[in-house]
Amino acid sequence: MVRALVVYYSSSGTTKQVADVVVAELQKNNITTVVEVIKCTKAEGVGMARQGFRCLTGSKYVLDNPPQNDPREFEFVLFGSPVWAFNVNPILDEWLKAAQFDPIKTNFGAFIQCMGTKFEKTFTEIEKITGKPLAAKTPVFSKEVKKSPEIVAKKIEDLVKGVIQGGTAQPAENVVEGAVAKTEETKKEDDKPEDVKTEEAKTE
């Protein structure tokens, strides 16, 4: 029996909404799914500004409980959390450091909630601790959760597919908020022969 573990921390409920979509997508693929919600009572009721300050100063968070599931027992493990102060969420970080992983058996994925860019550090930290590149990863922007559920559904569908297939992937260019397509002028520049580009560069 193939099993997946979905582990997430949600401070405002947004990550939970996305995690529910992840679970539904896994189940749609006939994968038995276990959900673990990371709890940290000391972080509740604290404003975003103060949380960001604590992140920047390296303050430690104590989880209510140690990891309740062993990631080594699952074929797929997916992590979710919001970004705090452009860094990995310290509560997810504490859970990751308390758990053990089997990079040979398990494929990992991550879905990160953020207001804009600056989410890559979270992906990097997860990969460093698990000892394996993420098979799939995606940022999910807060405004998408509120106003564009179809975009969230597509991102999660691709995320789950990537984790199941077991590749290593970068977020698609079109999932980065504010990504700008090449202009016609840029495309023309790319089409120039290399010797022309070099000669022009010398004159700039």
N, C-alpha and C positions, 0 to 999 in steps of 0.2 A: 504494500500500500504506500503510495507516494504521499508525503505530507509536507505542509508548509507552515512556517511560524511567522506571524505578523506581529512585530514588536513596535510599539509607538508610545510617544509622550505627547499629550495634547494639553496646552495651557488654556486655550480659549474655545476649544471645540472644533476648530477648523481641521486640524490634523485627524481628529476622529472621523469627521465626515469623509475625508479622503480614504482613510483606512477602511471604512465600511465598503467603499467602492472596490478597494483592493481585494478584500475578502470575497465579495460577490464575484469578482472576475476569476479568482482562483477556483472557487466552487463551480463556476461555469465550465472550467476546464477539468472538472472531476478530481480536484485535488483536495484532500482532507486538510482543513485549515484550523490551526490553533491560534488564538489571539491572546497576546499578553500586553496589558496596559501598564506602563511604567508609572508608579505613584511616588510623588514627593510632596508631602503635606507642607513642608517649609517654603515651597515655592508658590503655593496658592495665595491668591489675593495680593500679590506683589505686582506693582505696575511695571510696564515695559521698560521705562527709563531706569528704574532701579535694577531690574534684571540685567539690562545691558551693562550697567556699571559693575555689577557683580561678576559678569563674564569677563569684562576687561581687566578687573583686578584679580582674577583667578580664584574667586571664592568657591569653596567646595560645597556641594550639595549632598545630603544624606538621603538615600532612597528609603522609602517606607519598608520595602522588602528586597532581598536579593533576587536575582533572576529566578523566576518560577519554573521556567522550562530550559532544557539543555539544547542549545542550537545544534549540537553535534548529532542529535537524533532526527534531524529534519533534512530533507533533500533541498528545500528552498527556505531561505530566511529573508524577510523583507523588513526594513527599518523605516520608521517615519517619525518626523519631529519638525517643529518650527526652527527657523534660524534666529539666533539671538546675537545681536551686536556683530553681525557678519561672520559669526563663528559657529562651530558645531555646538548644538545645544548641550550644556554641561550635564543635564539630567540624563539624556541619551548616552552621553560620553561615560558617565559613571556606570550605567548598565552594561555598556560594551566592555568596559575594563573589568567588570565583575564576572563576565561570562567566558566560556571557552568555545572555540570554534574548530571545525574540521574543514579546512579549505579544499581538501580532496573530494570529500563527499558532497559538500553543500555549495549551491549557487546562491549568491547574495544579490539583493536589489535594495534600492532606497528611493523613497518619495519624500521630498523636503518642501515644507511650506514657507513661503517668503513673500515680502512685499514687492521685491524687485530682483536685482542681481545679487552677487556676493554669496552664492550658496555652495560654491565648489569646495570650500574648506571642509564642509560637512562630509561630502563624498570622500574626500582624501583621508579624513580621519577614520572613517569606517573601514576603508580599504587597508589602512595601516594596522588597525587593531585586528581585523579578521584574517589578515595575511593573504588576501586574494582580491584582485580587481572586481569591482561590481559588474555582474553580468548585464545589468540594466539599471538606469537611474533617471529620475526626472524631477525637476522643480515643479511645484504646483503653486501658482500665484493666488493670493487671497481673493483678488477680484474675479478670478476664474471660478473659484468655489462659489462665490456669491451670485455671479451673473452668467456664467457659461459652463453649466454642468456637462454639456456635450464635449467641450474641450478636455475637461477633467477625465471623462469616461474614455476618450481616445488615448490620452496620455497613459492612463492606467492599463488599458488594454495592451498598449505597446510595451509597457513596463513588464507586465506579467509574461507576455510572449517572450521577451528578451531573457527573463530569468529562467523560464522553462527551457529555452533553447541553449542557454548556457554560454552565450558569447560575452565579449566585453565591449561596452558601448559608451560613447559620449552622448550627452543630451543632444538631440537633434537641434540644428540651428534655429528652427522656428519655435522652439520652446523657451528660448531666452528672451525675456521681455525686453522690447526695445531693439531687437536685432534688426538691422537694416539690410535690405537686399542691395546687390551691387547696382550702381547707377549705370546708365548707358555709357557715360564717359569712362567709368572704371572698367567696364567690360571691353571698351575699345582699347584701353591701355593694356589690358591683359592679352589682347590679340596681337599686339605689336611684336615683331621679331626681337629676340634678346639683344642683338647688336644695336638696334635702334634705341631700346630702353637704356642700355649702358651709355651710349653716346649722349642721350638727353640728360642722364643723371650727372654726367661730368660737367654740364653747363649750368646746373642748378646751384 
